[in-house]
Amino acid sequence: MSALTIRGLDDETRARLRVQAAQHGRSMEAEVRAIIQAAVAPPAPSHGFGSRIHALFADLDDSELELPPRDEAPRAAEFEL
């Protein structure tokens, strides 16, 4: 773990930080850690996994995909050995 000293913090900012920490039930040090971690965290993906998969295949033309006709109705898989 490393230590970080913040100099030149004005009294008003320190007081607001103390109040915010109390509202979140944390010490001032824990509040500063949470603020810094949130500030440098990687951005959350704007789309979910399914949306990203869909985007990969969205440009495909359905007419290019030829499926053979079904000769029989679908049936449940059998898992017996």
C-alpha positions in Angstrom: 0.0 0.0 0.0 1.2 3.4 -0.8 0.5 6.7 1.0 -0.6 9.9 -0.6 -0.5 13.4 1.0 -2.7 16.1 -0.4 -1.5 19.6 0.3 -3.3 22.9 -0.2 -6.8 21.7 0.4 -8.9 24.6 1.5 -11.0 24.4 4.7 -14.3 24.6 2.9 -13.5 21.6 0.7 -12.2 19.6 3.7 -15.4 20.4 5.5 -17.6 19.3 2.6 -15.5 16.1 2.3 -16.0 15.4 6.0 -19.8 15.8 5.7 -19.9 13.6 2.5 -17.8 10.9 4.3 -20.2 11.0 7.3 -23.2 10.7 4.9 -21.7 7.6 3.4 -20.7 6.2 6.8 -17.0 6.3 6.0 -13.9 8.0 7.3 -12.5 10.9 5.3 -9.6 8.7 4.2 -12.0 6.0 3.0 -14.2 8.6 1.2 -11.1 10.0 -0.6 -10.2 6.4 -1.7 -13.7 5.8 -3.0 -13.7 9.1 -4.9 -10.3 8.4 -6.5 -11.2 4.9 -7.4 -14.4 6.0 -9.1 -12.5 8.7 -10.9 -10.0 6.4 -12.5 -12.1 3.3 -12.9 -12.5 2.1 -16.5 -15.8 3.1 -18.1 -18.6 0.6 -18.0 -19.5 -0.9 -21.3 -22.3 1.1 -23.0 -23.9 -2.1 -24.2 -24.3 -5.6 -22.8 -22.8 -8.7 -24.1 -25.8 -9.7 -26.2 -25.9 -6.3 -27.9 -22.2 -6.5 -28.8 -22.8 -10.0 -30.3 -25.7 -8.7 -32.2 -23.7 -5.8 -33.6 -21.0 -8.2 -34.9 -23.6 -10.0 -37.1 -26.0 -7.1 -37.8 -24.5 -6.5 -41.2 -25.0 -10.0 -42.5 -27.5 -10.4 -45.2 -30.1 -13.1 -44.5 -30.5 -14.0 -48.1 -26.9 -15.3 -48.3 -27.6 -17.9 -45.7 -29.1 -21.1 -47.2 -30.6 -23.5 -44.7 -31.6 -27.0 -45.9 -35.2 -27.9 -45.5 -36.2 -29.9 -42.4 -37.2 -33.5 -43.1 -38.5 -34.2 -39.6 -39.8 -32.2 -36.7 -37.3 -31.1 -34.0 -36.9 -33.6 -31.1 -35.3 -33.5 -27.7 -31.7 -34.4 -27.3 -30.8 -37.8 -25.9 -28.0 -37.9 -23.4 -27.9 -41.7 -22.6 -24.6 -43.5 -23.1 
